[in-house]
Amino acid sequence: MVPNSSLLSFLQSPLRLFVAQKHEALHYSPVHQSLDMLLSSVSRLVNQLKRLGYVKSETSPDDRRGVLLSLTELGRQQTMDALNEKESVFYKRISKWEDSELEKFIQMLKLFNDNGSQ
């Protein structure tokens, strides 16, 4: 079964990007804290991604009760493909903008990011 790509994008993006950025297997705790998601929500999401073959989990060698999460090769490839596609679409959209429009956009992004850190 191949799920709808927009559903995959919605479900995968936060978790896959977080795990991909770390370049290592992670416990559930830092994942749910960094994504500001309930542990139960992360658990459901991980189970969906495992069924799709994007994430694998294994028992922690340091703590037999802990579970480590990591991306599979398919998960890494899908994440890179999604990032490349988003980047391509983004640059295609702004490539026709005037410099003044880009400057306004940059200023608005700075304002947006500054307000988000308060």
C-alpha positions, -999 to 999 in steps of 0.1 A, spaced: 0 0 0 14 34 -10 -1 61 11 -11 95 -2 21 117 -4 6 147 13 -3 125 43 32 111 43 47 145 42 25 157 71 32 126 93 69 123 85 83 158 84 87 166 121 99 133 133 120 123 103 137 157 102 144 156 139 160 122 137 178 130 105 194 161 120 208 141 149 226 115 127 222 90 155 197 68 172 175 86 197 154 77 227 117 87 225 121 114 253 142 140 234 120 134 203 87 142 220 102 171 240 119 187 210 87 184 188 65 194 217 43 163 212 29 140 237 48 108 242 17 88 231 15 109 199 52 102 191 46 65 198 17 64 173 37 83 147 67 61 151 45 30 147 31 44 115 66 52 102 79 18 111 50 1 92 60 23 62 96 13 65 110 47 73 119 43 109 134 14 129 135 10 166 158 -12 187 163 -19 224 190 3 239 222 -16 247 227 7 277 192 4 291 172 -27 282 140 -8 289 148 20 265 141 21 228 163 38 202 148 53 171 166 58 138 158 63 101 161 34 78 179 39 45 145 44 28 136 69 55 169 88 49 164 88 12 127 99 14 137 127 38 164 140 15 140 138 -15 114 158 4 139 184 15 153 187 -21 117 191 -35 108 217 -9 140 236 -16 134 235 -54 98 247 -51 108 275 -27 136 288 -50 113 285 -81 87 306 -63 111 334 -52 133 334 -84 110 358 -101 108 383 -72 123 417 -74 151 425 -49 128 448 -30 103 420 -25 130 396 -13 141 423 12 106 426 25 103 388 28 136 386 47 125 413 71 91 396 77 109 362 83 132 379 108 102 394 126 84 361 125 114 342 140 121 369 166 84 368 178 86 330 180 115 330 204 98 351 230 
